[in-house]
Amino acid sequence: MPSLSEETNGRIERLMPGATIGIIGGGQLGRMMALSARYMGFRIGVLDPTPDCPAAQVADFQVTAEYDDIAAIRELAEKSDVLTYEFENVDADAIDQVRSLAAAPQGTDLLRVTQDRVNEKRFINDHGTPTAPWKAVNSVEELEAALDEIHYPAVLKTRSGGYDGHGQTVLKSEADLEQVRARADHDGSFPPSILEGFVDFAFEASILVAGNGKDYVTFPIVRNEHRNNILHMTIAPAEVDETVAKEAHELALRLAKGFELAGILAIELFITKDNKVIVNELAPRPHNSGHYTIEACSFDQFDAHIRGIAGWPNSRSCSSPPSWSTCSASMWRRPVRSSPTIPNGTCTTTARRKCATTARWDTSPC
């Protein structure tokens, strides 16, 4: 991905305060991006179909339209100096069409890789980094051949779309395969998919890496616990062997350099019982497992993202406290900033207008 300077052919080396950043997507991540950008002196525009969405509440203006509305994306670009996005399911072609109007330092190659699980796995492997064994499959026949190689248990995922367990089918036996056969078209075909072998992991982890297209820094590796395929708790830093922390750091830098990353990239990991580090998937944006950085670090993931797309120098990577955790909790009827039951706890609410069911609790020992 180009740096801001490369994206603008040297016209803009660094984005200066007073410039406008347009964010595609107005949810909780967009809101926190906007707040970081505000502190740096930038103006904010947001594209989102929901009026008064969370990000719009702290922005200068909102374009209210669907994410694939080309005219709306053009309007946002016309009013912005730089474009970014809060989620990966953005129309890369639409962004390419407006790059003459507003710079897109993250580029669109990053989107095209992370939007397609086969492209993503191939990119990761091509950069010397292990993943679960996988095969691209488009039919029952191809799936059967892939299972002969990968074996049960495995998981069948659509190549694009789906998150938090959606668009996925776990295959543990012939009975599960029969259900896929029953759903397939008459010729045995189904939507383009990927078969991934199971990883016998000890726990799940993640690491954030930030860049400005030239220089890159990582945050500490963290441990993640999920419930019902949703992130429930993050513990930072993860208590891991030094070799695991070093490998996570090095693979994050390899991938960042491969992308020429501008902004932030979240890398979800499996840590095996024999201390191997395996990449699960990538997210080209701030990540829920990085929310701890808001309170634990002097320089959080949203600051890192905005600095990266603005072409600003990277700050030193975050040094988190000896133990810090972030967890999801049922939201109270009123937003709160502190916990009445958790010592030294703070609460970050998502400001969603409809399904306001979660918040983030952050706790530290000091």
Contacts in CASP RR format, 6 or more apart in sequence:
PFRMAT RR
TARGET T0000
AUTHOR 0000-0000-0000
METHOD contacts of the structure
MODEL  1
MPSLSEETNGRIERLMPGATIGIIGGGQLGRMMALSARYMGFRIGVLDPT
PDCPAAQVADFQVTAEYDDIAAIRELAEKSDVLTYEFENVDADAIDQVRS
LAAAPQGTDLLRVTQDRVNEKRFINDHGTPTAPWKAVNSVEELEAALDEI
HYPAVLKTRSGGYDGHGQTVLKSEADLEQVRARADHDGSFPPSILEGFVD
FAFEASILVAGNGKDYVTFPIVRNEHRNNILHMTIAPAEVDETVAKEAHE
LALRLAKGFELAGILAIELFITKDNKVIVNELAPRPHNSGHYTIEACSFD
QFDAHIRGIAGWPNSRSCSSPPSWSTCSASMWRRPVRSSPTIPNGTCTTT
ARRKCATTARWDTSPC
1 105 0 8 1.000
1 106 0 8 1.000
1 107 0 8 1.000
1 109 0 8 1.000
1 110 0 8 1.000
1 213 0 8 1.000
1 259 0 8 1.000
1 260 0 8 1.000
1 261 0 8 1.000
1 262 0 8 1.000
2 105 0 8 1.000
2 107 0 8 1.000
2 213 0 8 1.000
2 260 0 8 1.000
2 262 0 8 1.000
3 105 0 8 1.000
3 212 0 8 1.000
3 213 0 8 1.000
3 214 0 8 1.000
3 260 0 8 1.000
3 262 0 8 1.000
3 311 0 8 1.000
4 12 0 8 1.000
4 13 0 8 1.000
4 14 0 8 1.000
4 15 0 8 1.000
4 82 0 8 1.000
4 103 0 8 1.000
4 105 0 8 1.000
4 212 0 8 1.000
4 262 0 8 1.000
4 308 0 8 1.000
4 309 0 8 1.000
4 310 0 8 1.000
4 311 0 8 1.000
5 12 0 8 1.000
5 13 0 8 1.000
5 14 0 8 1.000
5 311 0 8 1.000
6 213 0 8 1.000
7 99 0 8 1.000
7 103 0 8 1.000
7 104 0 8 1.000
7 105 0 8 1.000
7 107 0 8 1.000
8 103 0 8 1.000
12 81 0 8 1.000
12 103 0 8 1.000
13 311 0 8 1.000
14 310 0 8 1.000
14 311 0 8 1.000
14 312 0 8 1.000
15 21 0 8 1.000
15 42 0 8 1.000
15 81 0 8 1.000
15 82 0 8 1.000
15 309 0 8 1.000
15 310 0 8 1.000
15 311 0 8 1.000
15 312 0 8 1.000
17 40 0 8 1.000
17 41 0 8 1.000
17 42 0 8 1.000
18 41 0 8 1.000
18 42 0 8 1.000
18 43 0 8 1.000
19 42 0 8 1.000
19 43 0 8 1.000
19 81 0 8 1.000
19 82 0 8 1.000
19 310 0 8 1.000
20 42 0 8 1.000
20 43 0 8 1.000
20 44 0 8 1.000
20 45 0 8 1.000
20 60 0 8 1.000
20 79 0 8 1.000
20 80 0 8 1.000
20 81 0 8 1.000
20 82 0 8 1.000
21 37 0 8 1.000
21 42 0 8 1.000
21 43 0 8 1.000
21 44 0 8 1.000
21 45 0 8 1.000
21 80 0 8 1.000
21 81 0 8 1.000
21 82 0 8 1.000
21 83 0 8 1.000
21 84 0 8 1.000
21 306 0 8 1.000
21 309 0 8 1.000
21 310 0 8 1.000
22 44 0 8 1.000
22 45 0 8 1.000
22 46 0 8 1.000
22 47 0 8 1.000
22 76 0 8 1.000
22 79 0 8 1.000
22 80 0 8 1.000
22 82 0 8 1.000
22 83 0 8 1.000
22 84 0 8 1.000
22 102 0 8 1.000
23 30 0 8 1.000
23 33 0 8 1.000
23 34 0 8 1.000
23 44 0 8 1.000
23 45 0 8 1.000
23 46 0 8 1.000
23 47 0 8 1.000
23 55 0 8 1.000
23 59 0 8 1.000
23 83 0 8 1.000
23 84 0 8 1.000
23 85 0 8 1.000
23 86 0 8 1.000
24 47 0 8 1.000
24 67 0 8 1.000
24 73 0 8 1.000
24 76 0 8 1.000
24 83 0 8 1.000
24 84 0 8 1.000
24 85 0 8 1.000
24 86 0 8 1.000
24 90 0 8 1.000
24 95 0 8 1.000
25 46 0 8 1.000
25 47 0 8 1.000
25 48 0 8 1.000
25 53 0 8 1.000
25 55 0 8 1.000
25 67 0 8 1.000
25 85 0 8 1.000
25 86 0 8 1.000
25 87 0 8 1.000
26 46 0 8 1.000
26 47 0 8 1.000
26 48 0 8 1.000
26 50 0 8 1.000
26 53 0 8 1.000
26 54 0 8 1.000
26 55 0 8 1.000
26 56 0 8 1.000
26 86 0 8 1.000
27 48 0 8 1.000
27 53 0 8 1.000
27 54 0 8 1.000
27 55 0 8 1.000
27 86 0 8 1.000
27 350 0 8 1.000
27 352 0 8 1.000
28 54 0 8 1.000
28 350 0 8 1.000
28 351 0 8 1.000
28 352 0 8 1.000
29 86 0 8 1.000
29 87 0 8 1.000
29 285 0 8 1.000
29 286 0 8 1.000
30 46 0 8 1.000
30 54 0 8 1.000
30 55 0 8 1.000
30 86 0 8 1.000
31 54 0 8 1.000
31 55 0 8 1.000
31 57 0 8 1.000
31 58 0 8 1.000
31 350 0 8 1.000
31 351 0 8 1.000
32 286 0 8 1.000
32 294 0 8 1.000
32 302 0 8 1.000
33 55 0 8 1.000
33 84 0 8 1.000
33 86 0 8 1.000
33 286 0 8 1.000
33 302 0 8 1.000
33 305 0 8 1.000
33 306 0 8 1.000
34 44 0 8 1.000
34 45 0 8 1.000
34 46 0 8 1.000
34 55 0 8 1.000
34 58 0 8 1.000
34 59 0 8 1.000
35 58 0 8 1.000
35 302 0 8 1.000
36 300 0 8 1.000
36 302 0 8 1.000
36 303 0 8 1.000
36 305 0 8 1.000
36 306 0 8 1.000
37 44 0 8 1.000
37 306 0 8 1.000
38 44 0 8 1.000
38 58 0 8 1.000
39 303 0 8 1.000
40 303 0 8 1.000
40 306 0 8 1.000
40 307 0 8 1.000
40 310 0 8 1.000
42 306 0 8 1.000
42 310 0 8 1.000
43 60 0 8 1.000
44 55 0 8 1.000
44 58 0 8 1.000
44 59 0 8 1.000
44 60 0 8 1.000
45 59 0 8 1.000
45 60 0 8 1.000
45 61 0 8 1.000
45 62 0 8 1.000
45 63 0 8 1.000
45 76 0 8 1.000
45 79 0 8 1.000
45 80 0 8 1.000
46 53 0 8 1.000
46 55 0 8 1.000
46 56 0 8 1.000
46 59 0 8 1.000
46 61 0 8 1.000
46 62 0 8 1.000
46 63 0 8 1.000
47 62 0 8 1.000
47 63 0 8 1.000
47 65 0 8 1.000
47 67 0 8 1.000
47 72 0 8 1.000
47 73 0 8 1.000
47 76 0 8 1.000
48 55 0 8 1.000
48 56 0 8 1.000
48 62 0 8 1.000
48 63 0 8 1.000
48 64 0 8 1.000
48 67 0 8 1.000
49 64 0 8 1.000
49 65 0 8 1.000
49 66 0 8 1.000
49 67 0 8 1.000
50 64 0 8 1.000
50 353 0 8 1.000
50 354 0 8 1.000
51 62 0 8 1.000
51 64 0 8 1.000
52 62 0 8 1.000
52 353 0 8 1.000
53 62 0 8 1.000
53 353 0 8 1.000
54 350 0 8 1.000
54 351 0 8 1.000
54 352 0 8 1.000
54 353 0 8 1.000
55 86 0 8 1.000
56 62 0 8 1.000
57 351 0 8 1.000
61 79 0 8 1.000
63 72 0 8 1.000
63 75 0 8 1.000
63 76 0 8 1.000
63 79 0 8 1.000
65 71 0 8 1.000
65 72 0 8 1.000
66 72 0 8 1.000
67 89 0 8 1.000
67 90 0 8 1.000
67 91 0 8 1.000
68 91 0 8 1.000
68 94 0 8 1.000
70 91 0 8 1.000
70 94 0 8 1.000
70 97 0 8 1.000
73 91 0 8 1.000
73 94 0 8 1.000
73 95 0 8 1.000
73 97 0 8 1.000
73 98 0 8 1.000
74 97 0 8 1.000
74 98 0 8 1.000
74 101 0 8 1.000
76 83 0 8 1.000
76 102 0 8 1.000
77 83 0 8 1.000
77 98 0 8 1.000
77 101 0 8 1.000
77 102 0 8 1.000
78 101 0 8 1.000
78 102 0 8 1.000
80 102 0 8 1.000
81 102 0 8 1.000
81 103 0 8 1.000
82 102 0 8 1.000
82 103 0 8 1.000
82 104 0 8 1.000
82 105 0 8 1.000
82 309 0 8 1.000
82 310 0 8 1.000
83 95 0 8 1.000
83 98 0 8 1.000
83 102 0 8 1.000
83 103 0 8 1.000
83 104 0 8 1.000
84 104 0 8 1.000
84 105 0 8 1.000
84 106 0 8 1.000
84 263 0 8 1.000
84 305 0 8 1.000
84 309 0 8 1.000
85 106 0 8 1.000
85 111 0 8 1.000
85 285 0 8 1.000
86 285 0 8 1.000
86 286 0 8 1.000
87 285 0 8 1.000
88 111 0 8 1.000
88 114 0 8 1.000
88 115 0 8 1.000
88 283 0 8 1.000
88 284 0 8 1.000
88 285 0 8 1.000
89 115 0 8 1.000
89 161 0 8 1.000
90 111 0 8 1.000
92 108 0 8 1.000
92 111 0 8 1.000
92 112 0 8 1.000
92 115 0 8 1.000
93 108 0 8 1.000
95 104 0 8 1.000
95 107 0 8 1.000
95 108 0 8 1.000
95 111 0 8 1.000
96 108 0 8 1.000
99 107 0 8 1.000
105 213 0 8 1.000
105 262 0 8 1.000
105 263 0 8 1.000
105 308 0 8 1.000
105 309 0 8 1.000
105 310 0 8 1.000
105 311 0 8 1.000
106 262 0 8 1.000
106 263 0 8 1.000
106 284 0 8 1.000
106 309 0 8 1.000
107 262 0 8 1.000
109 259 0 8 1.000
110 259 0 8 1.000
110 261 0 8 1.000
110 265 0 8 1.000
110 284 0 8 1.000
111 284 0 8 1.000
112 119 0 8 1.000
113 119 0 8 1.000
113 120 0 8 1.000
113 123 0 8 1.000
113 259 0 8 1.000
113 282 0 8 1.000
114 120 0 8 1.000
114 281 0 8 1.000
114 282 0 8 1.000
114 283 0 8 1.000
114 284 0 8 1.000
115 160 0 8 1.000
115 161 0 8 1.000
116 159 0 8 1.000
116 160 0 8 1.000
117 157 0 8 1.000
117 158 0 8 1.000
117 159 0 8 1.000
117 160 0 8 1.000
117 194 0 8 1.000
117 281 0 8 1.000
118 134 0 8 1.000
118 136 0 8 1.000
118 159 0 8 1.000
118 192 0 8 1.000
118 194 0 8 1.000
120 281 0 8 1.000
120 282 0 8 1.000
121 131 0 8 1.000
121 134 0 8 1.000
121 194 0 8 1.000
123 255 0 8 1.000
124 131 0 8 1.000
124 255 0 8 1.000
124 279 0 8 1.000
124 282 0 8 1.000
125 131 0 8 1.000
127 254 0 8 1.000
127 255 0 8 1.000
127 258 0 8 1.000
128 251 0 8 1.000
128 254 0 8 1.000
129 251 0 8 1.000
129 254 0 8 1.000
129 255 0 8 1.000
129 279 0 8 1.000
130 276 0 8 1.000
130 277 0 8 1.000
130 278 0 8 1.000
130 279 0 8 1.000
131 196 0 8 1.000
131 278 0 8 1.000
131 279 0 8 1.000
131 280 0 8 1.000
132 196 0 8 1.000
132 197 0 8 1.000
132 198 0 8 1.000
132 199 0 8 1.000
132 270 0 8 1.000
132 278 0 8 1.000
132 280 0 8 1.000
133 149 0 8 1.000
133 150 0 8 1.000
133 196 0 8 1.000
133 197 0 8 1.000
134 150 0 8 1.000
134 194 0 8 1.000
134 195 0 8 1.000
134 196 0 8 1.000
134 197 0 8 1.000
135 142 0 8 1.000
135 145 0 8 1.000
135 146 0 8 1.000
135 149 0 8 1.000
135 150 0 8 1.000
135 194 0 8 1.000
135 195 0 8 1.000
136 142 0 8 1.000
136 159 0 8 1.000
136 192 0 8 1.000
136 193 0 8 1.000
136 194 0 8 1.000
137 143 0 8 1.000
137 146 0 8 1.000
137 156 0 8 1.000
137 193 0 8 1.000
137 194 0 8 1.000
137 195 0 8 1.000
138 189 0 8 1.000
138 190 0 8 1.000
138 191 0 8 1.000
138 192 0 8 1.000
138 193 0 8 1.000
139 184 0 8 1.000
139 187 0 8 1.000
139 188 0 8 1.000
139 189 0 8 1.000
139 190 0 8 1.000
140 180 0 8 1.000
140 181 0 8 1.000
140 184 0 8 1.000
140 188 0 8 1.000
140 189 0 8 1.000
140 190 0 8 1.000
141 188 0 8 1.000
143 156 0 8 1.000
143 177 0 8 1.000
143 180 0 8 1.000
143 193 0 8 1.000
143 195 0 8 1.000
144 177 0 8 1.000
146 154 0 8 1.000
146 195 0 8 1.000
147 154 0 8 1.000
147 171 0 8 1.000
147 177 0 8 1.000
147 195 0 8 1.000
150 195 0 8 1.000
150 196 0 8 1.000
150 197 0 8 1.000
151 197 0 8 1.000
152 171 0 8 1.000
152 172 0 8 1.000
152 173 0 8 1.000
153 170 0 8 1.000
153 171 0 8 1.000
153 172 0 8 1.000
153 197 0 8 1.000
153 198 0 8 1.000
154 170 0 8 1.000
154 171 0 8 1.000
154 195 0 8 1.000
154 196 0 8 1.000
154 197 0 8 1.000
154 198 0 8 1.000
155 168 0 8 1.000
155 169 0 8 1.000
155 170 0 8 1.000
155 171 0 8 1.000
155 195 0 8 1.000
155 196 0 8 1.000
155 197 0 8 1.000
155 198 0 8 1.000
156 168 0 8 1.000
156 169 0 8 1.000
156 170 0 8 1.000
156 171 0 8 1.000
156 180 0 8 1.000
156 193 0 8 1.000
156 194 0 8 1.000
156 195 0 8 1.000
157 167 0 8 1.000
157 168 0 8 1.000
157 169 0 8 1.000
157 193 0 8 1.000
157 194 0 8 1.000
157 195 0 8 1.000
157 196 0 8 1.000
158 167 0 8 1.000
158 168 0 8 1.000
158 191 0 8 1.000
158 192 0 8 1.000
158 193 0 8 1.000
158 194 0 8 1.000
159 191 0 8 1.000
159 192 0 8 1.000
159 193 0 8 1.000
159 194 0 8 1.000
160 192 0 8 1.000
161 167 0 8 1.000
162 168 0 8 1.000
164 229 0 8 1.000
164 230 0 8 1.000
165 229 0 8 1.000
169 176 0 8 1.000
169 179 0 8 1.000
169 180 0 8 1.000
170 176 0 8 1.000
171 177 0 8 1.000
171 180 0 8 1.000
171 195 0 8 1.000
180 190 0 8 1.000
181 188 0 8 1.000
183 190 0 8 1.000
184 190 0 8 1.000
199 270 0 8 1.000
199 272 0 8 1.000
199 278 0 8 1.000
199 280 0 8 1.000
200 272 0 8 1.000
200 273 0 8 1.000
201 270 0 8 1.000
201 271 0 8 1.000
201 272 0 8 1.000
201 273 0 8 1.000
201 278 0 8 1.000
202 271 0 8 1.000
202 272 0 8 1.000
202 273 0 8 1.000
203 223 0 8 1.000
203 224 0 8 1.000
203 225 0 8 1.000
203 238 0 8 1.000
203 271 0 8 1.000
204 223 0 8 1.000
204 224 0 8 1.000
204 225 0 8 1.000
204 226 0 8 1.000
204 268 0 8 1.000
204 269 0 8 1.000
204 270 0 8 1.000
204 271 0 8 1.000
204 280 0 8 1.000
205 221 0 8 1.000
205 222 0 8 1.000
205 223 0 8 1.000
205 224 0 8 1.000
205 238 0 8 1.000
205 240 0 8 1.000
205 248 0 8 1.000
205 268 0 8 1.000
205 269 0 8 1.000
205 270 0 8 1.000
205 271 0 8 1.000
206 221 0 8 1.000
206 222 0 8 1.000
206 224 0 8 1.000
206 234 0 8 1.000
206 266 0 8 1.000
206 267 0 8 1.000
206 268 0 8 1.000
206 269 0 8 1.000
206 287 0 8 1.000
206 289 0 8 1.000
206 290 0 8 1.000
207 218 0 8 1.000
207 219 0 8 1.000
207 220 0 8 1.000
207 221 0 8 1.000
207 222 0 8 1.000
207 248 0 8 1.000
207 249 0 8 1.000
207 252 0 8 1.000
207 266 0 8 1.000
207 267 0 8 1.000
207 269 0 8 1.000
208 218 0 8 1.000
208 219 0 8 1.000
208 252 0 8 1.000
208 264 0 8 1.000
208 265 0 8 1.000
208 266 0 8 1.000
208 267 0 8 1.000
208 287 0 8 1.000
208 289 0 8 1.000
208 290 0 8 1.000
208 293 0 8 1.000
208 301 0 8 1.000
208 304 0 8 1.000
209 216 0 8 1.000
209 217 0 8 1.000
209 218 0 8 1.000
209 219 0 8 1.000
209 252 0 8 1.000
209 253 0 8 1.000
209 255 0 8 1.000
209 256 0 8 1.000
209 261 0 8 1.000
209 264 0 8 1.000
209 265 0 8 1.000
209 267 0 8 1.000
210 216 0 8 1.000
210 217 0 8 1.000
210 218 0 8 1.000
210 219 0 8 1.000
210 256 0 8 1.000
210 261 0 8 1.000
210 263 0 8 1.000
210 264 0 8 1.000
210 265 0 8 1.000
210 301 0 8 1.000
210 304 0 8 1.000
210 305 0 8 1.000
210 307 0 8 1.000
210 308 0 8 1.000
210 314 0 8 1.000
211 217 0 8 1.000
211 256 0 8 1.000
211 261 0 8 1.000
211 262 0 8 1.000
211 263 0 8 1.000
211 264 0 8 1.000
211 304 0 8 1.000
211 308 0 8 1.000
211 314 0 8 1.000
212 262 0 8 1.000
212 263 0 8 1.000
212 307 0 8 1.000
212 308 0 8 1.000
212 310 0 8 1.000
212 311 0 8 1.000
212 312 0 8 1.000
212 313 0 8 1.000
212 314 0 8 1.000
213 260 0 8 1.000
213 261 0 8 1.000
213 262 0 8 1.000
213 308 0 8 1.000
213 311 0 8 1.000
214 260 0 8 1.000
215 313 0 8 1.000
215 314 0 8 1.000
216 252 0 8 1.000
216 253 0 8 1.000
216 256 0 8 1.000
216 257 0 8 1.000
216 261 0 8 1.000
216 314 0 8 1.000
217 304 0 8 1.000
217 314 0 8 1.000
217 315 0 8 1.000
217 316 0 8 1.000
217 317 0 8 1.000
218 248 0 8 1.000
218 249 0 8 1.000
218 252 0 8 1.000
218 253 0 8 1.000
218 317 0 8 1.000
219 290 0 8 1.000
219 293 0 8 1.000
219 297 0 8 1.000
219 301 0 8 1.000
219 304 0 8 1.000
219 317 0 8 1.000
219 318 0 8 1.000
219 320 0 8 1.000
220 236 0 8 1.000
220 237 0 8 1.000
220 238 0 8 1.000
220 245 0 8 1.000
220 317 0 8 1.000
220 318 0 8 1.000
220 319 0 8 1.000
220 320 0 8 1.000
221 237 0 8 1.000
221 238 0 8 1.000
221 240 0 8 1.000
221 244 0 8 1.000
221 245 0 8 1.000
221 248 0 8 1.000
221 249 0 8 1.000
221 269 0 8 1.000
222 234 0 8 1.000
222 235 0 8 1.000
222 236 0 8 1.000
222 237 0 8 1.000
222 238 0 8 1.000
222 289 0 8 1.000
222 290 0 8 1.000
222 292 0 8 1.000
223 234 0 8 1.000
223 235 0 8 1.000
223 236 0 8 1.000
223 238 0 8 1.000
223 239 0 8 1.000
223 240 0 8 1.000
224 231 0 8 1.000
224 233 0 8 1.000
224 234 0 8 1.000
224 235 0 8 1.000
224 268 0 8 1.000
224 289 0 8 1.000
225 231 0 8 1.000
225 232 0 8 1.000
225 233 0 8 1.000
225 234 0 8 1.000
225 235 0 8 1.000
226 232 0 8 1.000
230 328 0 8 1.000
231 288 0 8 1.000
231 289 0 8 1.000
231 328 0 8 1.000
232 327 0 8 1.000
232 328 0 8 1.000
233 325 0 8 1.000
233 326 0 8 1.000
233 327 0 8 1.000
233 328 0 8 1.000
234 288 0 8 1.000
234 289 0 8 1.000
234 290 0 8 1.000
234 291 0 8 1.000
234 292 0 8 1.000
234 325 0 8 1.000
234 326 0 8 1.000
234 327 0 8 1.000
235 323 0 8 1.000
235 324 0 8 1.000
235 325 0 8 1.000
236 290 0 8 1.000
236 292 0 8 1.000
236 296 0 8 1.000
236 320 0 8 1.000
236 323 0 8 1.000
236 324 0 8 1.000
236 325 0 8 1.000
236 326 0 8 1.000
237 245 0 8 1.000
237 320 0 8 1.000
237 324 0 8 1.000
238 245 0 8 1.000
238 271 0 8 1.000
240 248 0 8 1.000
240 271 0 8 1.000
240 275 0 8 1.000
241 275 0 8 1.000
243 275 0 8 1.000
244 271 0 8 1.000
244 275 0 8 1.000
244 277 0 8 1.000
247 277 0 8 1.000
248 267 0 8 1.000
248 269 0 8 1.000
248 277 0 8 1.000
251 267 0 8 1.000
251 277 0 8 1.000
251 279 0 8 1.000
252 265 0 8 1.000
252 267 0 8 1.000
255 261 0 8 1.000
255 265 0 8 1.000
255 267 0 8 1.000
255 282 0 8 1.000
256 265 0 8 1.000
259 265 0 8 1.000
262 308 0 8 1.000
262 309 0 8 1.000
262 311 0 8 1.000
263 304 0 8 1.000
263 305 0 8 1.000
263 306 0 8 1.000
263 307 0 8 1.000
263 308 0 8 1.000
263 309 0 8 1.000
264 285 0 8 1.000
264 286 0 8 1.000
264 287 0 8 1.000
264 301 0 8 1.000
264 304 0 8 1.000
264 305 0 8 1.000
264 308 0 8 1.000
265 282 0 8 1.000
265 283 0 8 1.000
265 284 0 8 1.000
266 282 0 8 1.000
266 283 0 8 1.000
266 285 0 8 1.000
266 286 0 8 1.000
266 287 0 8 1.000
266 289 0 8 1.000
266 290 0 8 1.000
267 279 0 8 1.000
267 282 0 8 1.000
268 279 0 8 1.000
268 280 0 8 1.000
268 281 0 8 1.000
268 282 0 8 1.000
268 283 0 8 1.000
268 289 0 8 1.000
269 277 0 8 1.000
269 278 0 8 1.000
269 279 0 8 1.000
269 280 0 8 1.000
270 277 0 8 1.000
270 278 0 8 1.000
270 279 0 8 1.000
270 280 0 8 1.000
271 277 0 8 1.000
271 278 0 8 1.000
272 278 0 8 1.000
285 305 0 8 1.000
286 301 0 8 1.000
286 302 0 8 1.000
286 305 0 8 1.000
287 301 0 8 1.000
288 360 0 8 1.000
289 326 0 8 1.000
290 300 0 8 1.000
290 301 0 8 1.000
290 326 0 8 1.000
291 301 0 8 1.000
291 326 0 8 1.000
291 348 0 8 1.000
291 360 0 8 1.000
291 362 0 8 1.000
292 320 0 8 1.000
292 324 0 8 1.000
292 325 0 8 1.000
292 326 0 8 1.000
292 362 0 8 1.000
293 299 0 8 1.000
293 300 0 8 1.000
293 301 0 8 1.000
293 318 0 8 1.000
293 320 0 8 1.000
294 300 0 8 1.000
294 301 0 8 1.000
294 302 0 8 1.000
294 348 0 8 1.000
294 362 0 8 1.000
295 324 0 8 1.000
295 346 0 8 1.000
295 362 0 8 1.000
295 364 0 8 1.000
296 318 0 8 1.000
296 320 0 8 1.000
296 321 0 8 1.000
296 324 0 8 1.000
296 362 0 8 1.000
296 364 0 8 1.000
297 318 0 8 1.000
297 319 0 8 1.000
297 320 0 8 1.000
298 318 0 8 1.000
299 315 0 8 1.000
299 316 0 8 1.000
299 318 0 8 1.000
300 318 0 8 1.000
303 315 0 8 1.000
304 314 0 8 1.000
304 315 0 8 1.000
307 313 0 8 1.000
307 314 0 8 1.000
307 315 0 8 1.000
308 314 0 8 1.000
321 364 0 8 1.000
321 365 0 8 1.000
321 366 0 8 1.000
322 365 0 8 1.000
323 364 0 8 1.000
323 365 0 8 1.000
324 362 0 8 1.000
324 363 0 8 1.000
324 364 0 8 1.000
325 362 0 8 1.000
325 363 0 8 1.000
326 360 0 8 1.000
326 361 0 8 1.000
326 362 0 8 1.000
327 360 0 8 1.000
327 361 0 8 1.000
328 358 0 8 1.000
328 359 0 8 1.000
328 360 0 8 1.000
328 361 0 8 1.000
329 347 0 8 1.000
329 358 0 8 1.000
329 359 0 8 1.000
329 360 0 8 1.000
329 361 0 8 1.000
330 357 0 8 1.000
330 358 0 8 1.000
330 359 0 8 1.000
331 349 0 8 1.000
331 350 0 8 1.000
331 356 0 8 1.000
331 357 0 8 1.000
331 358 0 8 1.000
331 359 0 8 1.000
332 359 0 8 1.000
335 347 0 8 1.000
335 349 0 8 1.000
335 351 0 8 1.000
335 359 0 8 1.000
336 347 0 8 1.000
336 349 0 8 1.000
337 346 0 8 1.000
337 347 0 8 1.000
338 345 0 8 1.000
338 346 0 8 1.000
338 347 0 8 1.000
339 345 0 8 1.000
339 346 0 8 1.000
339 347 0 8 1.000
339 361 0 8 1.000
339 363 0 8 1.000
342 361 0 8 1.000
342 363 0 8 1.000
343 363 0 8 1.000
344 363 0 8 1.000
344 364 0 8 1.000
344 365 0 8 1.000
344 366 0 8 1.000
345 361 0 8 1.000
345 362 0 8 1.000
345 363 0 8 1.000
345 364 0 8 1.000
346 361 0 8 1.000
346 362 0 8 1.000
347 359 0 8 1.000
347 360 0 8 1.000
347 361 0 8 1.000
347 362 0 8 1.000
348 359 0 8 1.000
348 360 0 8 1.000
348 362 0 8 1.000
349 356 0 8 1.000
349 359 0 8 1.000
349 360 0 8 1.000
350 356 0 8 1.000
350 358 0 8 1.000
350 359 0 8 1.000
350 360 0 8 1.000
END
